[in-house]
Each structure stands twice: as C-alpha cells, then as structure tokens.
Amino acid sequence: MNKDEIYTRIQNQLRDVPLILIGTGGTIPYGISGMWVLADELKSKLDNKYSSDKAWQEFSSRLARGIDLENALTNLQLSEEIKKSIVEVTWQLVSRDDIKLMHKWAASNYRPELGKIIHKFYEANPQCVNIITTNYDRVIEYACDKFRIPINTLFYGEYYKYFSTDKIKKSQIVNILKVHGSLDWFFDDSSQVISLPLQKNIPTDLFPAIVTPGTEKYERVLKLPFRDVIHVADDLISKAPGFLCIGYGFNDSQIQENIIGGIKMGKPITVWTKKLSHRALDIIKKAGKEYIIVEAEDSNDSKSRIIFPDGETCLDEKIWDMEGLLKII
C-alpha cells in the first residue's frame, strides 16, 4: 500500500466527525508533564515525609523497579493523608506546566496543531465536536481559544462556575468532557464542586477535584461530579459515528467499555500515538474490524507504522504526531 492509498483510507475513515479522545500523549508535546515525570515528582516531594510508611515504601520500591505509576499505585492500602498528598502534588505539578504554557501562548500568535485539528473537524456542519479527555490540564481549552472556537466544559458562570449536565450543546460548540476532573475544579467543605479558573495555588479550604492514577480512581469516578460527566460521555459515545484517539493509552475501563462496545458494532476507530501498548492493541484488534492505528516505528520514530485489520505497513516519514495527522485530514 503506497502513501496516497494510506492517506485516502485514513481520510475516508475520518470523513464523519468522530468523537475525539485525548490522553496525556496529546498534551505532553506542549510541555505538560506525563506519568513518568509525575512519578519522579511524587518521590521527590513525598519520599522523606512518608519514608516510615510501609505502603509508601512498597510504592517507592515499585517505581525503582521500573513499574509505571498507574501499576505502582495499584492494590496499595495508602492512608488518607498520603492519598491527599498525591492529589496535591499532582495538581501542583500539572498546574505549574499549564500556567507556563498559557502565558507562553498568550504572548505569541502561535496556533497549536491540536487547535488546527479541532478546527478542521469543527468546520463541518453542524459545527459540533465532542471531546473526552482524562487530562486535568487546559491545553484543549487554550487550543480552542486560539482559534476562537466556543467551548463547553459543563460549567456555567464567569468566575465562580457551577456544574450542570444540562449544558451539552449540539451545534456551534466543542463539548469538552473532563472525566478525571480539571485544574479548575475544587471541592468545597460540603463536597460540592466549583470551578475557579487559573488558580496559581490550591485555594484555602478547597481541595482539587481530580482523579489520580491507581486503584482509587475506580472508586472516585463513581462519585460526583465524575459520575455525571462519565454518564454524559457514555451518551456521546453511543451516538458517535466513530472515534479518533490522540495520545490515549486505554487505561480507563469506565470510559473505554462503551467505546469497545461501539467498535464491536462496526464503528471505526483511528488511533494516533507515539506508541500503543500491546494490551491496548490487543483490545482494539479483538473488538472490531474497522481500525487504523498510526504509531512511531519501533526502531526509528522518524518513521511510522500503520496497522490495519488486513495487515500493517511502514512509511519513511513521521506522520504519527499531530502535525502528521493534520497533514492528512
């Protein structure tokens, strides 16, 4: 299969505006820390504080053995104090990166590739793009703002924002569903969530409403507001003509269960990533027959590997990043 045939096949699969899933791989290129950096930050900030705690010792040992953060935090009986500290350190790290990026983009005319991709899909009638993300950062929001595209994050108000699932729109909007929370979201002392934009530090008497990696996330997403966000996401997934995954790792069973169900029903899925895990690849291959996976070639990330149900091929060019996706669509 030559390059033109590959491009045409991808274009045909993305002809109908897909539901877009964006993971950390979609924002790391813009300077937002990923899981490995977060793991180092947790050790750096909390190792001394919890050095005598056996559960923390086990967590630290797992990281030292090269286990990824998600699995290192799995099946550990961490104290509530440690869980709280993990959330705070996570918020502080991602917030620092996010604010730095916001200031950088504000001072320039830079138009990010992510925004160009969203804008490309937004141009189609009825000008509605639905995005689900597990990220806490505001890169998607910034990218849309750069292109003056209206967005909806399920909150109303200007400065003190309040949650409402009634805000979903079907035209002239980009609906952004942040299923693991956002840097803007905080719980008050009555466990109600409020959105306070662009806080440099965690406000006094409030606590970040974000779902951090590990076993705990499966319990936390069953609580408000995450449960309601996922309910809205499931509805959009069921109605989507297909799916486009950008830097998404398929590590969230609550979100991807309905996506896999859609694939089994024949909905197409296109995955754009630097490297898809063997587990995720196996999930997709078993689920359906309408998939295209574009990733970096194993030995040379200036080349790309494209996987189809009927085989795979390589291109001697880098199309697996967002610049490559933009060039094709």
N, C-alpha and C positions, 0 to 999 in steps of 0.2 A: 504494500500500500504506500503510495507516494504522499508527499506533503499536502498537495492540493486535495487529495481524497480524504486525508485525515481531517483537514480543516473543514471540509464540507460536511463530513459526518458529525463533527462537533457542533457546527452551526445548526444543522438540522435538529440535533437533539436539544438545543437551547432556543429553538425558534419560538416556542411558547414561554412566556416569562416564568422562570422557575422560582420556587421558594428557595431562598439562599440561606445556608447555614455557615456561620463564620466562627472559627475557633481561634486559638492563640496563634496558629500559624498565619492567620490573616492580619495580625497586628504586630507580631514580632519584627517584621521588616521596617516598621516605623519607630522602633526603639522601645516598645513595651516589653518588659521582662517576661520570659517564659517560665516554665515549670522548673527547669534546672537552675536558673538564676534565683528563683524563689526558694528553692531548697537550700541553696548556699546562704541566702539571707536569713532564713529561719535558724540555721545552725549558728550563724554569726551573731545574731541578736539574742538567741534564747538558750544556747548550749550552757553557758555559765549559770544562768538563772535556774535551770532545771536539771543540772548535772547529777543530782542525787535521786531523781525520779526514775524508777525502773522502766516505765513505759517510754519515757523520753530517751533513755539510754538505748532502748531497742530501736526506736525510730532513727536515732543518730547512727546506730550501727548499720541499719539497713541502707541508709544513704551512703555510708562509707563503702559498702559492698557494691555500690553502683545501681541499686534498686531505684527506680524512678519515684518521684514524690507521691504520685497517686497510690502506688502499691505500698510505699513505705508507710503511709498513713492508714493503710487498711488493716482492720481487725486489731486495733490497738485501743486499750482502755485508758484513754487520756483523761486527765482531770478537767473539770470545767474551766479552771484557771488557765491551763495550757491551751485548751481549745480557744478561749478568748484571746490569748496572746497570739496564737497563729492567725486569727482573723485580723487582729490589729496590725501585725507586721505585714501581712499580705496587702491590706488596704494601703498602708504607708508606702510600700514599695511601688505598687501599681500607680498610686496617685502621683507619686513623685515623677515617674516616667510620663504619665498622662499630661500633667500640667506643663512639663517641659516641652512636650510636643505641641500642645495647644498654643503656647507662646511662640514657638518656632514658626508654626503655620500662620499665626496672626500677623507676623512681621514680614510675610512674603506673599507672593502671588502663586505659590506652589499649588498645583492641583493634583492630589494624590490619585494613583491608579485605582485604588479602591473606589473612590468617588466617581471616577470615569466609568467604571464597570456598572455601578449602581445607576448612574445617569443614563447609560446606554439602555438598560432594561426599563428605566422609568419613562423613556421616550415613547414606549408603546402604549396605546390606549388600553385600559382607562387611566394610565399613569399611576399604577399602584405596584409597589414592590414590597414583599413581605420578607423580613429577615429575622432569623432566630440566631442568637449568639449566646455562648457560655461565658463570654468575656465580661469583665467588670469595667474595663476602660471605655472611654467615649470616642474612640477613633472613628467608629462608623458615623456617629453623630457629627463629628468635626468634618468628615469627608463629605457628608451630605450638605452641610452648611457651606462648604467651599463651592458647591455647585448650586446653592440656593434652592435646594430641594426640601420641601416641607417634611418634617418627621413627626412621628407619634411614638412615645415610649410608655403609653398608658397612664400618664400623669397629667393633671391639669393644674393651672396656676402659673405664676411667673417666678416667684422666689420661694415661697412655701408651697410645694407641689404635693398633690394628693392623688392616690392611686384610684383608677377606675377602669374596669374592663369594658365599659361602655364606649370607650374612646376609639375602638377599632374602626378604621375607615376603609372604603373600597375603591376610592379614586383620588387622584392628585395627592398622594401621600406615600411615604415609606414608613411602614409599621415595623418598629424595632422591638422585638421581644427578648428581654434580657433575663433568661430563665435562671441564672445564678446570681442575679442582683446586679447592682451598679455602684460605682464610686459615689454617686449622688444619693443613694438610698441609705436611710438610717432608721433604726428602731428607736422609738421614744420609751419613756418609762412605763407605758401601758402596752408595749409591744406592737404599737401601730407603726406603720411605715410612712415616712415622709421623705420627700426628695428635696435636698438642699444643694443647688448647683455649685460646683467648683470650690469645694472646701479644701483649704490647704492642710488643715489638721482635722482630726475627728472632733466634732463639736462636743462640748461638755454635756454630760447626761444623755448623750446619744451613742448608739453603737452601730457599726457598719452592717447593713443588710446585704451580706454577700455569702455565698455558699462556697466554702473552701474544699480542696481535694480530700479524698479519703472516704471511709465508710460513712462518716457523719452526714455527708451530703445527701445520701439517700433518705435520711430521716428529715433533714432540713427542708428539702424541696416539697415535702408533704405538708408544710406549714405555710401560712400566709406571709407574704404575698406570692411566694414562688409557686404554690399550688395553683393559684388562679392564672398566673402567667403561663404555666405549662398547659392548663386547660385551654386557653386561647390558642396557644401554639399548636396543640393537637388538632383543633378545629381547622386551622390554616393548613396544616399538613394534610389533613384528609381531603381538602379542596384543591390542593396544589396539583398542577399538571405534571410536575416533575421537580427535581431537586438539583441544586448546584451547591457543592460543599467546597469552601475555601479554607484551607488550613485547619480543617476539623478532624479530630482524631477518633471519633466514635468511642468515647469513654463514658457515655451517659445513657444508661439503659432507659431512663424515663423518657428521654427525648427521642431516641432513635428507634424505639419499639414501633411507633406508628410509621416512621419513615421506612423501616424494613417491611412493614405491612404493605405500604404503598408500592414498594419495589416489587414485592411478590405479586401484586395485582397488575404489574406491567408498566408502572410509571418509570420513566427514565431517570437515572441519577448520573451526574457528572461530578467527578472529584478532582479538585485541583490542589496539589500539595507538594511539598518538597519530598516527603517520604511517608507513604501509608504503611501502617503496621501490618504484619502478616495476619493478625487476628481480624483487623478491620477489613482487609482484602478478602479474607475467607467469608466474613459475614455478608459482604456485598455479592460475592460470587454465588453463594448458596441461595441468596434471596431472589435474584432476578436475572433477566437476560437482556436488559436494556441499560447497560452501564458503560461508561467511559472513564477511565482513571488516567490522569496525567500526573506524572511524578518525575523527580530527578533520576537520571540513570545512575545505577549503583556506584560505578567507579569514576564517574565524571559528571558533576552537576551542571556543567555547561551543555550537557545533552539531556534529552528527555525520553522517558519510556511511556508509551501509551498502551493501555491494556483494554481490550475489547472482549466480549464473550467468545468471539471466534479467533482469539489469539492476541498477540502483542507485537509491537514494533518499536523501533527507536528512531529518533530524529537527531541529527547532528546540530541541534540548536536548543536554546533554553526557552521552552515555552511553558514550563511548569509553574512559573511565578505569575504574579498578577499582570505584569507587563505583557507576558506571553498570551494570557487569556484575553486581555483587551485587544491585542492584535488580531485575534481570531474572530471574536464576536463583532 
